[in-house]
Amino acid sequence: MPPVVSEIVFSEPSGRPQTLVQFSGALVFLSLYAYAWSVGDAASSGWLLGMAVGAALSGVAEALPKRHRRGAGVLRVAAILVFGTVLAATVFVPELGIV
């Protein structure tokens, strides 16, 4: 892995401010999905669940203690994969109604 990517992905967790932002984002995405589900449009809003999972994984990565750099890196990579999957589904499978 290039040194710059390794330094960013496997850096120390940032702590409380970023954790609150990430968990708030996950809560917003889950709220939007719950609203879509209650209206009866949950089939076309599945991407909101992916966004909520990605934001939650990122929030957990930032909430870990400073000594858990490798665990935070693994969770960050998992969040990137979730976000990338949502993006790929938008591009390659538009009939799912993601957009």
MARTOR-490188 format. One record per residue: residue number from 1; residue in three letters; chain; x, y, z of N, C-alpha, C, O in turn. Coordinates in nm, 3 decimals. Layout:
BEGIN
<atom num="NUM" residu="ALA" chaine="A" n_X="X" n_Y="Y" n_Z="Z" ca_X="X" ca_Y="Y" ca_Z="Z" c_X="X" c_Y="Y" c_Z="Z" o_X="X" o_Y="Y" o_Z="Z"/>
...
# end
This chain:
BEGIN
<atom num="1" residu="MET" chaine="A" n_X="0.085" n_Y="-0.117" n_Z="0.000" ca_X="0.000" ca_Y="0.000" ca_Z="0.000" c_X="0.090" c_Y="0.124" c_Z="0.000" o_X="0.191" o_Y="0.126" o_Z="0.070"/>
<atom num="2" residu="PRO" chaine="A" n_X="0.054" n_Y="0.227" n_Z="-0.077" ca_X="0.135" ca_Y="0.349" ca_Z="-0.076" c_X="0.141" c_Y="0.409" c_Z="0.064" o_X="0.045" o_Y="0.399" o_Z="0.140"/>
<atom num="3" residu="PRO" chaine="A" n_X="0.253" n_Y="0.471" n_Z="0.098" ca_X="0.268" ca_Y="0.524" ca_Z="0.234" c_X="0.161" c_Y="0.628" c_Z="0.273" o_X="0.119" o_Y="0.632" o_Z="0.388"/>
<atom num="4" residu="VAL" chaine="A" n_X="0.119" n_Y="0.709" n_Z="0.179" ca_X="0.019" ca_Y="0.811" ca_Z="0.211" c_X="-0.114" c_Y="0.747" c_Z="0.248" o_X="-0.177" o_Y="0.787" o_Z="0.346"/>
<atom num="5" residu="VAL" chaine="A" n_X="-0.157" n_Y="0.647" n_Z="0.172" ca_X="-0.282" ca_Y="0.577" ca_Z="0.201" c_X="-0.271" c_Y="0.504" c_Z="0.333" o_X="-0.364" o_Y="0.506" o_Z="0.413"/>
<atom num="6" residu="SER" chaine="A" n_X="-0.159" n_Y="0.439" n_Z="0.356" ca_X="-0.139" ca_Y="0.366" ca_Z="0.481" c_X="-0.142" c_Y="0.460" c_Z="0.601" o_X="-0.197" o_Y="0.425" o_Z="0.705"/>
<atom num="7" residu="GLU" chaine="A" n_X="-0.083" n_Y="0.578" n_Z="0.587" ca_X="-0.085" ca_Y="0.675" ca_Z="0.696" c_X="-0.226" c_Y="0.725" c_Z="0.725" o_X="-0.260" o_Y="0.749" o_Z="0.841"/>
<atom num="8" residu="ILE" chaine="A" n_X="-0.306" n_Y="0.742" n_Z="0.623" ca_X="-0.442" ca_Y="0.795" ca_Z="0.642" c_X="-0.534" c_Y="0.686" c_Z="0.695" o_X="-0.605" o_Y="0.708" o_Z="0.793"/>
<atom num="9" residu="VAL" chaine="A" n_X="-0.534" n_Y="0.570" n_Z="0.631" ca_X="-0.628" ca_Y="0.464" ca_Z="0.669" c_X="-0.595" c_Y="0.407" c_Z="0.806" o_X="-0.685" o_Y="0.380" o_Z="0.886"/>
<atom num="10" residu="PHE" chaine="A" n_X="-0.469" n_Y="0.388" n_Z="0.835" ca_X="-0.430" ca_Y="0.327" ca_Z="0.961" c_X="-0.378" c_Y="0.428" c_Z="1.062" o_X="-0.293" o_Y="0.395" o_Z="1.145"/>
<atom num="11" residu="SER" chaine="A" n_X="-0.427" n_Y="0.551" n_Z="1.056" ca_X="-0.389" ca_Y="0.652" ca_Z="1.154" c_X="-0.468" c_Y="0.630" c_Z="1.283" o_X="-0.560" o_Y="0.549" o_Z="1.288"/>
<atom num="12" residu="GLU" chaine="A" n_X="-0.432" n_Y="0.704" n_Z="1.385" ca_X="-0.503" ca_Y="0.694" ca_Z="1.512" c_X="-0.646" c_Y="0.743" c_Z="1.495" o_X="-0.669" o_Y="0.837" o_Z="1.419"/>
<atom num="13" residu="PRO" chaine="A" n_X="-0.742" n_Y="0.683" n_Z="1.563" ca_X="-0.880" ca_Y="0.732" ca_Z="1.558" c_X="-0.888" c_Y="0.877" c_Z="1.605" o_X="-0.815" o_Y="0.919" o_Z="1.695"/>
<atom num="14" residu="SER" chaine="A" n_X="-0.978" n_Y="0.953" n_Z="1.542" ca_X="-0.985" ca_Y="1.097" ca_Z="1.567" c_X="-1.053" c_Y="1.133" c_Z="1.698" o_X="-1.023" o_Y="1.237" o_Z="1.756"/>
<atom num="15" residu="GLY" chaine="A" n_X="-1.142" n_Y="1.050" n_Z="1.745" ca_X="-1.205" ca_Y="1.079" ca_Z="1.873" c_X="-1.347" c_Y="1.129" c_Z="1.861" o_X="-1.413" o_Y="1.111" o_Z="1.759"/>
<atom num="16" residu="ARG" chaine="A" n_X="-1.393" n_Y="1.193" n_Z="1.966" ca_X="-1.532" ca_Y="1.227" ca_Z="1.984" c_X="-1.594" c_Y="1.317" c_Z="1.876" o_X="-1.704" o_Y="1.285" o_Z="1.830"/>
<atom num="17" residu="PRO" chaine="A" n_X="-1.533" n_Y="1.426" n_Z="1.831" ca_X="-1.603" ca_Y="1.514" ca_Z="1.735" c_X="-1.644" c_Y="1.442" c_Z="1.606" o_X="-1.758" o_Y="1.455" o_Z="1.561"/>
<atom num="18" residu="GLN" chaine="A" n_X="-1.551" n_Y="1.368" n_Z="1.547" ca_X="-1.585" ca_Y="1.297" ca_Z="1.423" c_X="-1.681" c_Y="1.181" c_Z="1.449" o_X="-1.763" o_Y="1.149" o_Z="1.363"/>
<atom num="19" residu="THR" chaine="A" n_X="-1.670" n_Y="1.120" n_Z="1.564" ca_X="-1.761" ca_Y="1.011" ca_Z="1.599" c_X="-1.904" c_Y="1.061" c_Z="1.604" o_X="-1.995" o_Y="0.996" o_Z="1.552"/>
<atom num="20" residu="LEU" chaine="A" n_X="-1.925" n_Y="1.175" n_Z="1.667" ca_X="-2.060" ca_Y="1.231" ca_Z="1.675" c_X="-2.116" c_Y="1.266" c_Z="1.538" o_X="-2.234" o_Y="1.245" o_Z="1.511"/>
<atom num="21" residu="VAL" chaine="A" n_X="-2.032" n_Y="1.319" n_Z="1.451" ca_X="-2.077" ca_Y="1.353" ca_Z="1.315" c_X="-2.117" c_Y="1.227" c_Z="1.239" o_X="-2.220" o_Y="1.224" o_Z="1.173"/>
<atom num="22" residu="GLN" chaine="A" n_X="-2.034" n_Y="1.122" n_Z="1.247" ca_X="-2.062" ca_Y="0.999" ca_Z="1.174" c_X="-2.188" c_Y="0.930" c_Z="1.225" o_X="-2.270" o_Y="0.884" o_Z="1.146"/>
<atom num="23" residu="PHE" chaine="A" n_X="-2.203" n_Y="0.921" n_Z="1.357" ca_X="-2.322" ca_Y="0.858" ca_Z="1.412" c_X="-2.448" c_Y="0.940" c_Z="1.385" o_X="-2.555" o_Y="0.884" o_Z="1.365"/>
<atom num="24" residu="SER" chaine="A" n_X="-2.434" n_Y="1.073" n_Z="1.384" ca_X="-2.549" ca_Y="1.157" ca_Z="1.349" c_X="-2.591" c_Y="1.134" c_Z="1.204" o_X="-2.710" o_Y="1.128" o_Z="1.173"/>
<atom num="25" residu="GLY" chaine="A" n_X="-2.493" n_Y="1.121" n_Z="1.116" ca_X="-2.523" ca_Y="1.091" ca_Z="0.976" c_X="-2.593" c_Y="0.957" c_Z="0.961" o_X="-2.689" o_Y="0.945" o_Z="0.885"/>
<atom num="26" residu="ALA" chaine="A" n_X="-2.546" n_Y="0.858" n_Z="1.034" ca_X="-2.610" ca_Y="0.725" ca_Z="1.029" c_X="-2.754" c_Y="0.734" c_Z="1.079" o_X="-2.843" o_Y="0.671" o_Z="1.023"/>
<atom num="27" residu="LEU" chaine="A" n_X="-2.776" n_Y="0.812" n_Z="1.184" ca_X="-2.911" ca_Y="0.829" ca_Z="1.237" c_X="-3.002" c_Y="0.899" c_Z="1.138" o_X="-3.120" o_Y="0.864" o_Z="1.126"/>
<atom num="28" residu="VAL" chaine="A" n_X="-2.949" n_Y="0.998" n_Z="1.067" ca_X="-3.028" ca_Y="1.068" ca_Z="0.965" c_X="-3.066" c_Y="0.972" c_Z="0.852" o_X="-3.181" o_Y="0.971" o_Z="0.808"/>
<atom num="29" residu="PHE" chaine="A" n_X="-2.971" n_Y="0.892" n_Z="0.805" ca_X="-3.000" ca_Y="0.797" ca_Z="0.698" c_X="-3.104" c_Y="0.694" c_Z="0.743" o_X="-3.194" o_Y="0.658" o_Z="0.667"/>
<atom num="30" residu="LEU" chaine="A" n_X="-3.091" n_Y="0.646" n_Z="0.866" ca_X="-3.190" ca_Y="0.551" ca_Z="0.917" c_X="-3.327" c_Y="0.615" c_Z="0.932" o_X="-3.429" o_Y="0.550" o_Z="0.906"/>
<atom num="31" residu="SER" chaine="A" n_X="-3.332" n_Y="0.739" n_Z="0.972" ca_X="-3.459" ca_Y="0.810" ca_Z="0.984" c_X="-3.525" c_Y="0.828" c_Z="0.847" o_X="-3.646" o_Y="0.810" o_Z="0.833"/>
<atom num="32" residu="LEU" chaine="A" n_X="-3.445" n_Y="0.862" n_Z="0.748" ca_X="-3.499" ca_Y="0.875" ca_Z="0.612" c_X="-3.551" c_Y="0.741" c_Z="0.561" o_X="-3.655" o_Y="0.736" o_Z="0.495"/>
<atom num="33" residu="TYR" chaine="A" n_X="-3.478" n_Y="0.633" n_Z="0.590" ca_X="-3.524" ca_Y="0.501" ca_Z="0.547" c_X="-3.654" c_Y="0.463" c_Z="0.619" o_X="-3.745" o_Y="0.408" o_Z="0.558"/>
<atom num="34" residu="ALA" chaine="A" n_X="-3.661" n_Y="0.492" n_Z="0.748" ca_X="-3.784" ca_Y="0.462" ca_Z="0.824" c_X="-3.903" c_Y="0.539" c_Z="0.769" o_X="-4.014" o_Y="0.487" o_Z="0.761"/>
<atom num="35" residu="TYR" chaine="A" n_X="-3.879" n_Y="0.663" n_Z="0.730" ca_X="-3.987" ca_Y="0.742" ca_Z="0.670" c_X="-4.030" c_Y="0.681" c_Z="0.537" o_X="-4.149" o_Y="0.666" o_Z="0.511"/>
<atom num="36" residu="ALA" chaine="A" n_X="-3.933" n_Y="0.645" n_Z="0.453" ca_X="-3.966" ca_Y="0.584" ca_Z="0.324" c_X="-4.039" c_Y="0.452" c_Z="0.344" o_X="-4.131" o_Y="0.420" o_Z="0.269"/>
<atom num="37" residu="TRP" chaine="A" n_X="-3.998" n_Y="0.375" n_Z="0.443" ca_X="-4.064" ca_Y="0.248" ca_Z="0.472" c_X="-4.208" c_Y="0.271" c_Z="0.519" o_X="-4.298" o_Y="0.196" o_Z="0.480"/>
<atom num="38" residu="SER" chaine="A" n_X="-4.229" n_Y="0.372" n_Z="0.601" ca_X="-4.365" ca_Y="0.398" ca_Z="0.651" c_X="-4.457" c_Y="0.448" c_Z="0.542" o_X="-4.578" o_Y="0.426" o_Z="0.547"/>
<atom num="39" residu="VAL" chaine="A" n_X="-4.402" n_Y="0.515" n_Z="0.442" ca_X="-4.481" ca_Y="0.563" ca_Z="0.330" c_X="-4.508" c_Y="0.450" c_Z="0.231" o_X="-4.603" o_Y="0.457" o_Z="0.153"/>
<atom num="40" residu="GLY" chaine="A" n_X="-4.425" n_Y="0.347" n_Z="0.234" ca_X="-4.443" ca_Y="0.233" ca_Z="0.145" c_X="-4.348" c_Y="0.233" c_Z="0.028" o_X="-4.373" o_Y="0.164" o_Z="-0.072"/>
<atom num="41" residu="ASP" chaine="A" n_X="-4.239" n_Y="0.308" n_Z="0.037" ca_X="-4.143" ca_Y="0.319" ca_Z="-0.072" c_X="-4.007" c_Y="0.264" c_Z="-0.031" o_X="-3.903" o_Y="0.316" o_Z="-0.074"/>
<atom num="42" residu="ALA" chaine="A" n_X="-4.006" n_Y="0.161" n_Z="0.052" ca_X="-3.881" ca_Y="0.107" ca_Z="0.104" c_X="-3.800" c_Y="0.036" c_Z="-0.004" o_X="-3.678" o_Y="0.029" o_Z="0.006"/>
<atom num="43" residu="ALA" chaine="A" n_X="-3.866" n_Y="-0.017" n_Z="-0.106" ca_X="-3.793" ca_Y="-0.091" ca_Z="-0.210" c_X="-3.697" c_Y="-0.002" c_Z="-0.287" o_X="-3.589" o_Y="-0.048" o_Z="-0.326"/>
<atom num="44" residu="SER" chaine="A" n_X="-3.732" n_Y="0.123" n_Z="-0.308" ca_X="-3.645" ca_Y="0.211" ca_Z="-0.385" c_X="-3.553" c_Y="0.294" c_Z="-0.297" o_X="-3.481" o_Y="0.381" o_Z="-0.347"/>
<atom num="45" residu="SER" chaine="A" n_X="-3.553" n_Y="0.270" n_Z="-0.169" ca_X="-3.465" ca_Y="0.349" ca_Z="-0.081" c_X="-3.370" c_Y="0.259" c_Z="-0.002" o_X="-3.328" o_Y="0.295" o_Z="0.108"/>
<atom num="46" residu="GLY" chaine="A" n_X="-3.336" n_Y="0.145" n_Z="-0.057" ca_X="-3.243" ca_Y="0.055" ca_Z="0.009" c_X="-3.103" c_Y="0.112" c_Z="0.020" o_X="-3.025" o_Y="0.071" o_Z="0.106"/>
<atom num="47" residu="TRP" chaine="A" n_X="-3.069" n_Y="0.207" n_Z="-0.068" ca_X="-2.938" ca_Y="0.269" ca_Z="-0.063" c_X="-2.917" c_Y="0.346" c_Z="0.068" o_X="-2.804" o_Y="0.365" o_Z="0.112"/>
<atom num="48" residu="LEU" chaine="A" n_X="-3.027" n_Y="0.389" n_Z="0.129" ca_X="-3.015" ca_Y="0.460" ca_Z="0.257" c_X="-2.960" c_Y="0.369" c_Z="0.366" o_X="-2.886" o_Y="0.414" o_Z="0.454"/>
<atom num="49" residu="LEU" chaine="A" n_X="-2.997" n_Y="0.241" n_Z="0.360" ca_X="-2.941" ca_Y="0.145" ca_Z="0.457" c_X="-2.791" c_Y="0.128" c_Z="0.438" o_X="-2.715" o_Y="0.121" o_Z="0.535"/>
<atom num="50" residu="GLY" chaine="A" n_X="-2.748" n_Y="0.123" n_Z="0.313" ca_X="-2.604" ca_Y="0.113" ca_Z="0.286" c_X="-2.529" c_Y="0.235" c_Z="0.337" o_X="-2.421" o_Y="0.223" o_Z="0.394"/>
<atom num="51" residu="MET" chaine="A" n_X="-2.585" n_Y="0.352" n_Z="0.317" ca_X="-2.523" ca_Y="0.474" ca_Z="0.366" c_X="-2.519" c_Y="0.476" c_Z="0.519" o_X="-2.420" o_Y="0.520" o_Z="0.578"/>
<atom num="52" residu="ALA" chaine="A" n_X="-2.625" n_Y="0.428" n_Z="0.582" ca_X="-2.628" ca_Y="0.424" ca_Z="0.729" c_X="-2.523" c_Y="0.327" c_Z="0.782" o_X="-2.455" o_Y="0.358" o_Z="0.881"/>
<atom num="53" residu="VAL" chaine="A" n_X="-2.509" n_Y="0.211" n_Z="0.719" ca_X="-2.409" ca_Y="0.113" ca_Z="0.763" c_X="-2.268" c_Y="0.170" c_Z="0.745" o_X="-2.184" o_Y="0.156" o_Z="0.834"/>
<atom num="54" residu="GLY" chaine="A" n_X="-2.243" n_Y="0.233" n_Z="0.631" ca_X="-2.111" ca_Y="0.292" ca_Z="0.607" c_X="-2.077" c_Y="0.401" c_Z="0.707" o_X="-1.965" o_Y="0.407" o_Z="0.758"/>
<atom num="55" residu="ALA" chaine="A" n_X="-2.174" n_Y="0.488" n_Z="0.736" ca_X="-2.150" ca_Y="0.595" ca_Z="0.834" c_X="-2.130" c_Y="0.537" c_Z="0.974" o_X="-2.047" o_Y="0.586" o_Z="1.050"/>
<atom num="56" residu="ALA" chaine="A" n_X="-2.205" n_Y="0.433" n_Z="1.008" ca_X="-2.190" ca_Y="0.371" ca_Z="1.140" c_X="-2.053" c_Y="0.303" c_Z="1.153" o_X="-1.989" o_Y="0.313" o_Z="1.257"/>
<atom num="57" residu="LEU" chaine="A" n_X="-2.008" n_Y="0.234" n_Z="1.048" ca_X="-1.876" ca_Y="0.172" ca_Z="1.052" c_X="-1.767" c_Y="0.277" c_Z="1.069" o_X="-1.672" o_Y="0.258" o_Z="1.146"/>
<atom num="58" residu="SER" chaine="A" n_X="-1.780" n_Y="0.387" n_Z="0.999" ca_X="-1.683" ca_Y="0.494" ca_Z="1.011" c_X="-1.686" c_Y="0.556" c_Z="1.151" o_X="-1.582" o_Y="0.590" o_Z="1.206"/>
<atom num="59" residu="GLY" chaine="A" n_X="-1.805" n_Y="0.569" n_Z="1.208" ca_X="-1.818" ca_Y="0.623" ca_Z="1.343" c_X="-1.756" c_Y="0.531" c_Z="1.446" o_X="-1.691" o_Y="0.578" o_Z="1.540"/>
<atom num="60" residu="VAL" chaine="A" n_X="-1.775" n_Y="0.401" n_Z="1.430" ca_X="-1.714" ca_Y="0.305" ca_Z="1.524" c_X="-1.562" c_Y="0.311" c_Z="1.511" o_X="-1.491" o_Y="0.301" o_Z="1.611"/>
<atom num="61" residu="ALA" chaine="A" n_X="-1.512" n_Y="0.325" n_Z="1.388" ca_X="-1.367" ca_Y="0.333" ca_Z="1.369" c_X="-1.308" c_Y="0.454" c_Z="1.442" o_X="-1.200" o_Y="0.444" o_Z="1.500"/>
<atom num="62" residu="GLU" chaine="A" n_X="-1.378" n_Y="0.565" n_Z="1.440" ca_X="-1.327" ca_Y="0.684" ca_Z="1.507" c_X="-1.348" c_Y="0.679" c_Z="1.658" o_X="-1.282" o_Y="0.753" o_Z="1.732"/>
<atom num="63" residu="ALA" chaine="A" n_X="-1.438" n_Y="0.594" n_Z="1.706" ca_X="-1.466" ca_Y="0.585" ca_Z="1.849" c_X="-1.371" c_Y="0.491" c_Z="1.923" o_X="-1.369" o_Y="0.489" o_Z="2.046"/>
<atom num="64" residu="LEU" chaine="A" n_X="-1.293" n_Y="0.414" n_Z="1.849" ca_X="-1.201" ca_Y="0.321" ca_Z="1.914" c_X="-1.091" c_Y="0.396" c_Z="1.990" o_X="-1.060" o_Y="0.510" o_Z="1.956"/>
<atom num="65" residu="PRO" chaine="A" n_X="-1.033" n_Y="0.332" n_Z="2.091" ca_X="-0.922" ca_Y="0.395" ca_Z="2.162" c_X="-0.802" c_Y="0.416" c_Z="2.070" o_X="-0.790" o_Y="0.349" o_Z="1.967"/>
<atom num="66" residu="LYS" chaine="A" n_X="-0.715" n_Y="0.507" n_Z="2.105" ca_X="-0.601" ca_Y="0.544" ca_Z="2.020" c_X="-0.508" c_Y="0.427" c_Z="1.988" o_X="-0.444" o_Y="0.427" o_Z="1.883"/>
<atom num="67" residu="ARG" chaine="A" n_X="-0.501" n_Y="0.330" n_Z="2.075" ca_X="-0.408" ca_Y="0.219" ca_Z="2.053" c_X="-0.460" c_Y="0.115" c_Z="1.953" o_X="-0.386" o_Y="0.023" o_Z="1.918"/>
<atom num="68" residu="HIS" chaine="A" n_X="-0.582" n_Y="0.128" n_Z="1.908" ca_X="-0.641" ca_Y="0.032" ca_Z="1.813" c_X="-0.637" c_Y="0.085" c_Z="1.670" o_X="-0.740" o_Y="0.095" o_Z="1.603"/>
<atom num="69" residu="ARG" chaine="A" n_X="-0.519" n_Y="0.116" n_Z="1.624" ca_X="-0.502" ca_Y="0.173" ca_Z="1.489" c_X="-0.541" c_Y="0.074" c_Z="1.381" o_X="-0.605" o_Y="0.111" o_Z="1.283"/>
<atom num="70" residu="ARG" chaine="A" n_X="-0.502" n_Y="-0.052" n_Z="1.397" ca_X="-0.530" ca_Y="-0.152" ca_Z="1.294" c_X="-0.679" c_Y="-0.180" c_Z="1.286" o_X="-0.733" o_Y="-0.191" o_Z="1.176"/>
<atom num="71" residu="GLY" chaine="A" n_X="-0.746" n_Y="-0.192" n_Z="1.399" ca_X="-0.891" ca_Y="-0.213" ca_Z="1.399" c_X="-0.967" c_Y="-0.098" c_Z="1.336" o_X="-1.064" o_Y="-0.118" o_Z="1.263"/>
<atom num="72" residu="ALA" chaine="A" n_X="-0.921" n_Y="0.024" n_Z="1.365" ca_X="-0.983" ca_Y="0.142" ca_Z="1.304" c_X="-0.962" c_Y="0.140" c_Z="1.153" o_X="-1.052" o_Y="0.176" o_Z="1.077"/>
<atom num="73" residu="GLY" chaine="A" n_X="-0.844" n_Y="0.098" n_Z="1.111" ca_X="-0.817" ca_Y="0.091" ca_Z="0.967" c_X="-0.905" c_Y="-0.011" c_Z="0.897" o_X="-0.954" o_Y="0.014" o_Z="0.787"/>
<atom num="74" residu="VAL" chaine="A" n_X="-0.924" n_Y="-0.125" n_Z="0.960" ca_X="-1.010" ca_Y="-0.228" ca_Z="0.901" c_X="-1.154" c_Y="-0.178" c_Z="0.889" o_X="-1.220" o_Y="-0.200" o_Z="0.788"/>
<atom num="75" residu="LEU" chaine="A" n_X="-1.203" n_Y="-0.110" n_Z="0.993" ca_X="-1.339" ca_Y="-0.056" ca_Z="0.987" c_X="-1.352" c_Y="0.054" c_Z="0.882" o_X="-1.455" o_Y="0.065" o_Z="0.816"/>
<atom num="76" residu="ARG" chaine="A" n_X="-1.247" n_Y="0.136" n_Z="0.867" ca_X="-1.250" ca_Y="0.240" ca_Z="0.763" c_X="-1.254" c_Y="0.178" c_Z="0.624" o_X="-1.328" o_Y="0.224" o_Z="0.537"/>
<atom num="77" residu="VAL" chaine="A" n_X="-1.174" n_Y="0.073" n_Z="0.603" ca_X="-1.175" ca_Y="0.005" ca_Z="0.473" c_X="-1.312" c_Y="-0.057" c_Z="0.447" o_X="-1.362" o_Y="-0.053" o_Z="0.335"/>
<atom num="78" residu="ALA" chaine="A" n_X="-1.373" n_Y="-0.116" n_Z="0.549" ca_X="-1.507" ca_Y="-0.174" ca_Z="0.534" c_X="-1.609" c_Y="-0.066" c_Z="0.498" o_X="-1.696" o_Y="-0.088" o_Z="0.414"/>
<atom num="79" residu="ALA" chaine="A" n_X="-1.599" n_Y="0.050" n_Z="0.561" ca_X="-1.690" ca_Y="0.160" ca_Z="0.529" c_X="-1.671" c_Y="0.206" c_Z="0.384" o_X="-1.769" o_Y="0.232" o_Z="0.314"/>
<atom num="80" residu="ILE" chaine="A" n_X="-1.547" n_Y="0.214" n_Z="0.340" ca_X="-1.519" ca_Y="0.253" ca_Z="0.201" c_X="-1.578" c_Y="0.151" c_Z="0.105" o_X="-1.634" o_Y="0.188" o_Z="0.002"/>
<atom num="81" residu="LEU" chaine="A" n_X="-1.567" n_Y="0.023" n_Z="0.138" ca_X="-1.625" ca_Y="-0.082" ca_Z="0.053" c_X="-1.777" c_Y="-0.072" c_Z="0.047" o_X="-1.836" o_Y="-0.091" o_Z="-0.059"/>
<atom num="82" residu="VAL" chaine="A" n_X="-1.841" n_Y="-0.042" n_Z="0.159" ca_X="-1.987" ca_Y="-0.027" ca_Z="0.161" c_X="-2.028" c_Y="0.093" c_Z="0.075" o_X="-2.119" o_Y="0.082" o_Z="-0.007"/>
<atom num="83" residu="PHE" chaine="A" n_X="-1.959" n_Y="0.206" n_Z="0.093" ca_X="-1.991" ca_Y="0.324" ca_Z="0.012" c_X="-1.965" c_Y="0.299" c_Z="-0.136" o_X="-2.042" o_Y="0.343" o_Z="-0.222"/>
<atom num="84" residu="GLY" chaine="A" n_X="-1.856" n_Y="0.227" n_Z="-0.166" ca_X="-1.826" ca_Y="0.193" ca_Z="-0.306" c_X="-1.930" c_Y="0.100" c_Z="-0.367" o_X="-1.963" o_Y="0.112" o_Z="-0.485"/>
<atom num="85" residu="THR" chaine="A" n_X="-1.982" n_Y="0.009" n_Z="-0.287" ca_X="-2.087" ca_Y="-0.081" ca_Z="-0.335" c_X="-2.214" c_Y="-0.005" c_Z="-0.367" o_X="-2.279" o_Y="-0.031" o_Z="-0.468"/>
<atom num="86" residu="VAL" chaine="A" n_X="-2.250" n_Y="0.090" n_Z="-0.281" ca_X="-2.369" ca_Y="0.173" ca_Z="-0.308" c_X="-2.348" c_Y="0.252" c_Z="-0.437" o_X="-2.439" o_Y="0.263" o_Z="-0.519"/>
<atom num="87" residu="LEU" chaine="A" n_X="-2.229" n_Y="0.307" n_Z="-0.455" ca_X="-2.200" ca_Y="0.383" ca_Z="-0.577" c_X="-2.202" c_Y="0.294" c_Z="-0.700" o_X="-2.258" o_Y="0.332" o_Z="-0.803"/>
<atom num="88" residu="ALA" chaine="A" n_X="-2.143" n_Y="0.175" n_Z="-0.690" ca_X="-2.142" ca_Y="0.082" ca_Z="-0.803" c_X="-2.283" c_Y="0.036" c_Z="-0.838" o_X="-2.316" o_Y="0.022" o_Z="-0.955"/>
<atom num="89" residu="ALA" chaine="A" n_X="-2.366" n_Y="0.012" n_Z="-0.737" ca_X="-2.504" ca_Y="-0.028" ca_Z="-0.764" c_X="-2.580" c_Y="0.084" c_Z="-0.834" o_X="-2.665" o_Y="0.058" o_Z="-0.919"/>
<atom num="90" residu="THR" chaine="A" n_X="-2.550" n_Y="0.207" n_Z="-0.799" ca_X="-2.614" ca_Y="0.320" ca_Z="-0.865" c_X="-2.578" c_Y="0.326" c_Z="-1.013" o_X="-2.662" o_Y="0.355" o_Z="-1.098"/>
<atom num="91" residu="VAL" chaine="A" n_X="-2.451" n_Y="0.298" n_Z="-1.042" ca_X="-2.403" ca_Y="0.309" ca_Z="-1.180" c_X="-2.440" c_Y="0.188" c_Z="-1.264" o_X="-2.487" o_Y="0.203" o_Z="-1.377"/>
<atom num="92" residu="PHE" chaine="A" n_X="-2.421" n_Y="0.067" n_Z="-1.210" ca_X="-2.434" ca_Y="-0.053" ca_Z="-1.290" c_X="-2.571" c_Y="-0.120" c_Z="-1.285" o_X="-2.604" o_Y="-0.200" o_Z="-1.372"/>
<atom num="93" residu="VAL" chaine="A" n_X="-2.652" n_Y="-0.089" n_Z="-1.184" ca_X="-2.784" ca_Y="-0.150" ca_Z="-1.172" c_X="-2.888" c_Y="-0.041" c_Z="-1.146" o_X="-2.948" o_Y="-0.037" o_Z="-1.039"/>
<atom num="94" residu="PRO" chaine="A" n_X="-2.910" n_Y="0.046" n_Z="-1.244" ca_X="-3.002" ca_Y="0.158" ca_Z="-1.221" c_X="-3.149" c_Y="0.115" c_Z="-1.207" o_X="-3.230" o_Y="0.191" o_Z="-1.154"/>
<atom num="95" residu="GLU" chaine="A" n_X="-3.184" n_Y="-0.004" n_Z="-1.253" ca_X="-3.323" ca_Y="-0.048" ca_Z="-1.244" c_X="-3.366" c_Y="-0.080" c_Z="-1.101" o_X="-3.485" o_Y="-0.101" o_Z="-1.076"/>
<atom num="96" residu="LEU" chaine="A" n_X="-3.271" n_Y="-0.083" n_Z="-1.008" ca_X="-3.305" ca_Y="-0.102" ca_Z="-0.869" c_X="-3.375" c_Y="0.020" c_Z="-0.810" o_X="-3.435" o_Y="0.012" o_Z="-0.702"/>
<atom num="97" residu="GLY" chaine="A" n_X="-3.369" n_Y="0.130" n_Z="-0.879" ca_X="-3.436" ca_Y="0.251" ca_Z="-0.831" c_X="-3.360" c_Y="0.320" c_Z="-0.720" o_X="-3.419" o_Y="0.383" o_Z="-0.633"/>
<atom num="98" residu="ILE" chaine="A" n_X="-3.229" n_Y="0.308" n_Z="-0.724" ca_X="-3.148" ca_Y="0.369" ca_Z="-0.619" c_X="-3.150" c_Y="0.521" c_Z="-0.629" o_X="-3.154" o_Y="0.590" o_Z="-0.527"/>
<atom num="99" residu="VAL" chaine="A" n_X="-3.149" n_Y="0.571" n_Z="-0.748" ca_X="-3.147" ca_Y="0.717" ca_Z="-0.765" c_X="-3.286" c_Y="0.769" c_Z="-0.786" o_X="-3.305" o_Y="0.889" o_Z="-0.802"/>
# end
